[in-house]
């Protein structure tokens, strides 16, 4: 006897509509990157480079993914992000993986409020335990902005080390 997907869900959760937080994201993008040359050492030297991104919705809007071509001055690599919405908590988990390393990075978890999505997680950078923060600013859905920051002191202070400005491809 076969069962439908809905039969596997808690009935209280099955009626939740998919979130629209990343609805803006579907499509093709040109990306202007800025990244600190060295992280968590007090550096103020930034490097700029280009990239591109293609994003799509999955699981009826409860997940999405994107694939990125990141064209750094020292070489190009491909990365991808997978985001999944947890109906029970109302939070997104965001996972990163790329062609340079095997495996999936630990997720950052969070939500949107007022056009700003803030997501936190724990990771290791150069052998040190750190907190990671992703922040999406979507005040203009045609030109979203993403940034990554690290904290080496448990979130007391943050160093923004990567910024991406997106423009929809025509």
Residue pairs with C-beta under 8 A, 6 or more apart in sequence:
6 14
10 88
13 87
13 88
16 87
18 60
18 61
18 62
18 85
19 61
19 62
19 85
19 90
19 92
20 61
21 85
21 92
21 111
21 112
21 117
22 55
22 57
22 64
22 83
22 92
23 57
23 61
24 138
24 141
24 144
25 55
25 57
25 64
25 66
25 144
26 55
26 56
26 57
26 64
27 54
27 55
27 168
27 169
28 52
28 53
28 54
28 168
28 169
29 52
29 53
29 54
29 55
29 166
29 167
29 168
29 169
30 50
30 51
30 52
30 166
30 167
30 168
30 169
31 50
31 51
31 52
31 53
31 68
31 164
31 165
31 166
31 167
32 48
32 50
32 164
32 165
32 167
33 48
33 49
33 50
33 51
33 70
33 72
33 162
33 163
33 164
34 46
34 47
34 48
34 162
34 163
34 164
35 46
35 47
35 49
35 72
35 161
35 162
35 163
36 43
36 44
36 45
36 46
36 47
36 159
36 160
36 161
36 162
37 43
37 45
37 46
37 47
38 45
39 125
39 150
39 159
39 161
40 125
40 126
40 128
40 130
40 150
40 152
40 159
40 161
47 72
47 73
49 70
49 71
49 72
49 73
50 71
51 68
51 69
51 70
51 71
51 164
52 68
52 69
52 169
53 66
53 67
53 68
53 69
53 166
54 66
54 67
55 64
55 65
55 66
56 64
56 65
56 66
57 63
57 64
58 64
58 65
59 84
61 85
62 84
62 85
62 87
63 82
63 83
63 84
63 85
64 82
64 83
65 80
65 81
65 82
65 83
66 80
66 81
67 78
67 79
67 80
68 78
68 79
68 80
68 81
69 76
69 78
70 76
70 77
70 78
70 79
70 98
77 98
77 99
77 100
78 98
78 99
79 96
79 97
79 98
79 99
80 96
80 97
80 98
81 94
81 95
81 96
82 94
82 95
82 97
83 92
83 93
83 94
83 95
84 92
84 93
84 95
85 91
85 92
86 92
86 93
90 111
91 109
91 110
91 111
92 109
92 110
92 111
92 117
92 119
93 107
93 108
93 109
94 107
94 108
94 109
94 119
94 134
95 104
95 105
95 107
96 104
96 105
97 103
97 104
97 105
105 123
106 121
106 122
106 123
107 121
108 119
108 120
108 121
108 132
108 133
108 134
109 119
109 120
109 121
110 117
110 118
110 119
110 120
110 134
111 117
111 118
111 119
112 136
112 138
115 137
115 138
115 139
116 135
116 136
116 137
116 138
117 134
117 135
117 136
117 138
118 133
118 134
118 135
118 136
119 133
119 134
119 135
119 136
120 131
120 132
120 133
120 155
121 131
121 132
122 129
122 130
122 131
122 132
123 129
123 130
123 131
123 132
124 130
125 150
128 152
130 150
130 151
130 152
131 150
131 151
131 154
131 155
132 148
132 149
132 150
132 151
133 148
133 149
133 150
133 151
133 158
134 146
134 147
134 148
135 146
135 147
135 149
136 144
136 145
136 146
137 144
137 145
137 146
137 147
138 144
138 145
142 167
142 168
143 165
143 166
143 167
143 168
144 166
145 163
145 164
145 165
145 166
146 163
146 164
146 166
147 160
147 162
147 163
147 164
148 160
148 161
148 162
148 163
149 158
149 159
149 160
149 161
150 158
150 159
150 161
151 157
151 158
151 159
